[in-house]
Amino acid sequence: MVVEPIIKVIKSSDPLLEKILERNFLDQVQAAGLVNEVLTSVRTWGDTAICDYTRRFGGPELQPGDLRVRDEEIEAACSLVGQDYLRALRRALDNITTFHRKQLQQSWFETQESGAILGQLVRPLERVGIYVPGGKASYPSSVLMNAVPARVAGVKEIAMVTPPAGDGSVNPYTLAAAAEAGVCEIYKIGGAQAIAALAFGTAVVPRVDKITGPGNIHVTLAKRQVYGVVDIDMLAGPSEILIIADAAADPSFIAADLLSQAEHDEMASSVLLTPCRELAVRVQEEVAGQLALLDRRDIIGRSLERYGAIVITVDLEQAFQLAGRFAPEHLEIMVDEPFHWLSRVKNAGAVFLGPHTPEPAGDYLAGPNHVLPTGGTARFYSPLGVEAFLKKTSLIAYTGAALEKEAEAIVKLAEVEGLSAHANAVKVRMKKYEKEKGKGDE
């Protein structure tokens, strides 16, 4: 009996590659209808609707008064998690904070030769909401990656929402991470109803100005629908990794990294691009061997079967061209002299260079944010960072003399657009300015 390999080896000309490159994770008509229903209900009925949907979707029986996590719950969680975890968490917190502080922008002003003052005011958002996946799982790293850049930016109020477990509790590791990151306003709400609560506000949950953080398809579609009522970070889809490797790469490293992404969920995408057929076969064998030892092998197997591939390219140049089209969330470059090839990278959420830089280093500890664009959106989205929690206001201050130098051009442009009142706003000032200037010359 011949056993089919877990992950396929294909040529770069195979039509399957186009299917992988042109993935669309938001074409979910049925999910969109349910999300719209949830958003409308929460906007109308508030906390009562939140509790109803929590129960309807398999969550615990909660009353509106149960939605906010109490201080004693946070304190109890911090006492349960252990010092080893707290030390690791604090090390990650330090690295993430240090990295994001380098992104902080300052207001600036500049005086022109004409006397006009131009500039930009940079101010933090007042209140933001962060979504952290939960339920049976624990994602403390997601707490840090959302809360730290907000804190560095100077956001005063950070509200965290996360799905509760069946008994109505929140994972203690998640709560401890929130406490370490300075987030004390936490709500036991998940799914589209959590996004609705943050966007529209309820009696229990005050509305926010922006929502960040990844979630399932319902969370993503809800964020898309409330955009405009509030700002959002991005539309995050299933996780993905693309690895470019040459003949010198270690197949066991590559296999481990492909598997690490595939364990996220069945829709995760794991792809290797290499011009070396021998490496492709060895990676295929390593994947099968390592998979047998992993806890989530059923999920990993389905992910690799549907959205995984090892692609034989003509050369490394073609591999980087295909990577640019894929625009992956995570791009690993396992080639000789990886920095030499960095100039070929056009679109990627995060780049991991060399054999000793596995993607989990970026997920947890290195410092750069792990909230990254997926589904090809790295073509126009950037990783979550401090800038996402800042807003900018333009500053313009003209003197009479400065306006006089620009008046003719302003009036001309306004008249071309047919906006005579705009032109008149300049003309009345110039009329008075010239009159006053004439008196000063007497």
Beta strands, then each sheet from edge to edge (+ up, - down):
strand 1: 9-11
strand 2: 108-111
strand 3: 117-124
strand 4: 127-131
strand 5: 157-161
strand 6: 185-187
strand 7: 210-212
strand 8: 231-232
strand 9: 240-245
strand 10: 269-274
strand 11: 308-312
strand 12: 330-334
strand 13: 350-353
strand 14: 390-397
sheet 1: 1+ 11+ 10+ 9+ 12+ 13+
sheet 2: 2+ 3- 14+
sheet 3: 6+ 5+ 4+ 7+ 8+
end
